[in-house]
Amino acid sequence: MTKTSPAFHDAGQQRRYSGAAMALHWAIALLILAQIGLGWWMNEVVPDHTPIQEQLEGLHISLGLTTMLLIAVRIAVRLVQKQPPLSTDLAAWERLLAVAGHLLFYLLMIALPLTGWIMISARADPISFWGLAWPRLPGLEFLAAHDQRPLRHALQNIHTNLLIWVVLANLALHVAGALKHQFGGHPVLWRMSPFGRR
């Protein structure tokens, strides 16, 4: 039985994400996927202006605000903790795509809950976060005092028709790239898996 050298073990650890980064990564990923499914069900399946739709919308808002808070924590962790370097086996174009894909994910993770927060800030109804009062987006309190249906419709188009499809497309590329490397002789899933080993 061959023992792994300490140097190799240390190098492997440096190329893995921290436990906090892993937990936030998977929690946010699951929440975003759940939100996409819930949003589709709420808008396309459930009849409009019914009590069940209102309940699902309240759940969608609470989950969205929870996701936004976790994203803020993830960005803080990203700024504080040193990120593991990309694999040296990657070609230059693959490294560029990986960096661009991660940057796009962060932009989308900010844009999705932010557009949702703006939408609910433009309504006269109070914002509920798991039964607790949640403030309107600072600086936009005046929107609730006026009829902002055109603004809400425009934001809803951006939120549900544009950003969601960009998220799904970027996610598909992200998963395809990870699987390509995982089964192409350069395993990468161990870097973000709490149970993975190189």
N, C-alpha and C positions, 0 to 999 in steps of 0.2 A: 504494500500500500504506500503510495507516494504522498508525502506531506507537502502542503502548499507552503512556499517560503514566505516569511513575514513581509518581505518587500513586495511580493506579488499580491499578498492579502491587503496590504496598505494601499497599493495602487488601485486594487479593485474597489476598496471602500471609498476612495476619493472619486471614483467614477460612478458611484451610486448616489442617488438623491437622498436627502435626509428623511428621517421618519416623518417629520412635520410636513415636508414637501410632498411626500407620498400620500399622506392622509388627506391633505388639502386637494391634491390632484384628483384623487378618486372620488372624494366627496363632492367636489364641484362638478366633475364630469357626470356623475350619477344625477345630481340635481338638475343640471342643464338638460339632460336627456329626458328626465321626468317632466320638466317644465315644457319641453317641446310636445311631448305626448299629451300632457294635461291641457295645454293651450289648444291643440288640435281638437281634442275631445270636447272642450268647452265651447269652441266656436263653430265646429262643423257637425257635431253629432247631437249635442244637447239643444233642445229648442230655446230660441232667444227669449230673454226677458222672463225666465221662469225661476222659481226659488232655487232649483238645483244648479242652474247656471250661476246665480249669485253666490252660492256656496262654493262652487268650484273656482269662481273668480277670486273670492276671498282667500282660498287656499293658494291659488296661483300667485297672488300678490305677496302673501306671507312667505312662500317658498322663494319668490324672486328676491325679496329683501334679505332673506337669510343667505341666499347665494351671493348677493352683493357684499354682505358683511364678510363672508368667507373669502371672497375675491380680494377684498381690501387686506385681509390678513395674509393671503397668499402673496400679494405684491410686496407687503412689508417683509415677509420671510425671504422673498427673492432678493430684496435689496440688502438684507442683513447677512444672509448666508451665501457663501461662495458656491456657485453652481458647478457641478461636475463637468469637465470638458467633454466635447463631442469626441466620438471615436476617431482615432487616427486612420482607421480603415476607410473612412468616407472620402469620396472624391470631392473636389472643390465645389462643384455644382450641387452635390448632395448636402454639403454643409450649409451652403447658401439657402437652399430650400428649407432645411431644418430650422435655421434661424428665422427666416421670413415667416414660416408657418407658425412658430411659437409667438413671434411678435404679433401676427394677425390674431391668434387666439386671445392674447392679452387685450388687444384693442376691442375684440368682439365681447369679451367677458366684461369689459367696462361699458360698452355701448348698449348691450342688451338690457341690463337692469336699469341703466340710466334713462333710456327712452321709456321704459315702463314706469319709472318713478315720475318722469315728466308728465306722462299721460294721466296718472292718478292724481298728480298735483294740480292738473287743469280741471279737475272735477270739483263740484261743490261738496260732494260727500266726504266725510272724514276718512282718513286712511287708517286701517286697522292692521296691526302686525301681531298675529297670534292673540288677538283680543285686546292688545294694548294700542294706545294712540301712537301714531307715527307722524312726524312732521312732513309738511310739504317741502319740496326741494327749495332750499334757500334762494330767495330772489324771485320766486315764481308764485308767491302767495296770491298776487293780484289776479292770476289766471282764473282762480276759482270764483271770482266775483263777476266774471263775464262769460258769455256763451262762447266756448272755445271748441265747438264741434269740428270746424275745419282743421284746426291744429291737431286735435285728437285723432282725426281720421288720417291725416298725413303721417303722424307718428306711429299709428297702428300699422300703416302700410310698411313703414321702415322697419318696425319691430317684428312684425309677423311675416311679411312677404319678402323682405330683402335680407335682414340680418340672419334670420333663421336658416335661409337657404345657403348663405355664405358659411355659416357655422357647420351645417351638414356637409357641404363640399370640402371645407377645410378638414373636418373630422375624418372624412373618407380618405383624403390624401394622407393624413397623419397615420391612420391605422394601416393603410396600404404600405406606406414607407416602413413602418415598424415591422410588419409581417415580412416584407421583402428582405429586410436585413436579418430578422430572426431566423428565417428558414433559408437564407442565402449564404449561410456560413459566418455571419457576423452578428451573433445574438445581442439584442439591445433591451429586451423586455425586463431583464434582471435589474436594470438600472432604476426602474420605477416600480418594481414589484416588491412588496414587503416579504414575500416568500421566495423570491427568485434568487438563484445562485448563478454565477457566471459559468 
